[in-house]
Amino acid sequence: MLWPMPSVARLHLLVLIIPGFGSDRFPLRTVSITTCEFVKNLGDYRAPDPLQCGMALKIGDPAPPFLPFITSRRPPETSSDEGWTVLFFFPRGNHPHCVMESRRFQTLLPEFEQLGVQVIGVSVDNTEQQQYFRDFCVLKFPLISDAAYKLSQQYGVLETLEVEGENVTFARRETFLIGPEGHVQYHWTDVDPDTHASTVLADLRQRLPDAQ
């Protein structure tokens, strides 16, 4: 028998109080598990939907569509159906490291375009903040405002931390390479804002079949 699943993405369960529990031998403890793990543990063998569970995407997985989320003035010249895409997530546009990383991508943008690769940045900033950030950094590539957290969750990079007593939600600094067929071809998780753009470019020159 399957229990009805709540809509929240995280559950907190308390071990049942049974005689003997709560002692040093059987201490009570709180267990935090994801909804997907909860369903699996209950014996529901329906495959969890990674787009709803925020599971990390793997190489070869279909890339969640991102074009409808683009909010910058200049639309991209290609799409995941027509060419290669570097989709880089960054936490917040007002952070110096995000400024640094985005400007590094802008500096190398002509070289990405020579390889037939479009560059798109994503953060959870709202549309107005994203447009200001794009103008401030003089970026010529599109940005996505993911203020509803949907795209960040679908790509498995959404995170919430407590900062000075308040929960702050942001996208982790990670990058995805999406191929012409719309599948994830590579995933960078160890990102140095200062050198990441050049690292991605060097990797692409080794990975793309037509790269010189």
N, C-alpha and C positions, 0 to 999 in steps of 0.2 A: 504494500500500500504506500502510495506516494503522498507526502504532505504537500499542501499548497505552498508555493515558494513566495516569500515576500519580495517586494520590488527593490529593496536596498541591496547594495553590492557587497556588504560585509555584515556578518552575523557574529554575535558574542554569545557563547553558550556557557552555562555553569553546570558542573558535574552534579548529578543528583545527590541529595543528602541521604546517605544510607548509613546504618550503624557501622562504625569503624572508620568511615571517611571523616576527614578533618583532623585526624591524628597525625603524628609525625610519620607514620608508616604510609598512610593514604591521605596526603594533604589535598585540600580543596584547591582548585585552580581554575582560572578563566582561560578559555581557549578561543582564539580568534581565527576563523577560517573564511575563505572566500565562498560566495554563493555557489560557484562552480564545484569547489571541493565538497561543499555540503550536499549538493545533489548527487555527486558521485558516491559519497559515503553512504547515502541512503539507498543505494542500489538502483538509482535512476540512470540507466545506461544510454540515454539519449545524449548524443554528442553535444557538448556545450558550445554555444555560439561565441567565438572569440570576439566578435564585434560588440557583444553586450557584456561580456565578462572582463574586457580589458586585458585579455591574455596577450603575451608578447607574440608578435608575428615571427614566423620562421621563414627561412629562405625557401622560395617557391610558393609561398602562400599568396593568394590573390590580395592585391593592395586595395584597401578601402578607398572608394572614390573621393577625390579631394577637390576636383575642379569646381563643384558648386559652392565651395566655401571661400573661393578667392575673392578678396575685397579691394585689392589695389586697383588703381585706375587703368593701368595697362594690362590687358589680358595676356595670358601666355600664348606663345606662337605654336606650341605643340601641346599634346596631352599624353596621358598614360597610354592611350591607344595608338599614338602616332610616333612616339620617340621615347628617349630615356629621360628620366626625371630624378634629380637629387632633391629630396624632401627633407629639410633639416628643421627640427624642433628646437626651440630655445625658450627658456623660462619666462623672461619678461623683457620688453623692449627698453625699459629704463635702466637696465643693469649694464655696467661698463663692459662686462664680458660678452653680453649679447650684442652690444654696439661693435665691439672688436670683431667678433665672429662674423657678423653680417657684412661689415666693411671688407673683411678678407675675401668673402665670397664675391662681393661687388668688384674688387680689384681683379679677381681672376675670371670674372664673368665672360669676357671675350674668349678665353681659352676653353671654358666649358661649352660655349656656343659653337666653337670650331669643331668640337667633338659631337655636336648634335645633341647636347644635353641641356635641358632647362633646369634652372635652380628656383626653388620655391621655399620660402621660410614660413614657419608656423609658430604661433604662440597663443596663449589664452587671453591676450589683450583684446579689448573691444575694437570695433572698427575705427573709431576716431583716434584711439591711441596708436593703432597699427599704422594709420595713414601718417600721423605725426612722426612716428619712428622712421617710416620709409623716407619721408621728406628730410628729416634730420640727418639721416645717414646717406642721403642721396642715392638710394637704391633703385636700380633699373630692372630688378626682377620682382615678380609678384610676391605678396605676403598674404597669409591667411589669418583671419581673426577667428579664433576658436573659443570665443567667450562662453559658449555653451558646453565646452569640454568634450564635445562629441568625437571630433576627429582624434584628439589626443588619447581618449579612451580606446577608440578603435585600434589605434596603433600601439596600445599598451604602454604609453609613456606618461600617463597622467599620475600625478603624485600630490599628496597633501601633507604638509608639515606644520607643526605648531611653532609659531614665531612670536615671541613676546606675548604669549597667552592667547594668540589668535591663530586659527587655521588658515594657511595660505596654500592655495591650489595652483599648480603650475605644470607645464610640460617639461619633462626631463630633457637634457641636452643630448639628443640622439638624432641620427640621420639614417635615412633609408634610400637605397637605390632601387628605382622602379623601372622595369624593362618595358619594351614596346608592347608586350602582350598584357601589361597590367599586373605583373607579379613582382613580388619582392625578390631582388637579385642579390642584395647585400644590406647589412645592417651594422652601422658604426655605433658603438656604445661608449667607447673610451674617447671622449672628445676634449681636446685642448682648444679653447676658443682662438688662441693665437695662431695655431698651425693646422687646424682642422681642414680648412678649405684647400690648402695645398696638399694635405694628406689625401683627401677625397679625389682631387684632380690626378694625383700620381697613381692612385689605385685604379681610377677609370682608364688611364692610359694603358694599364696592364690588362684590364678586364674586357674592355670593349673590343669587339672584333675588328672594327674599322679604324681604331685609334692608331696614330702614327707614333 
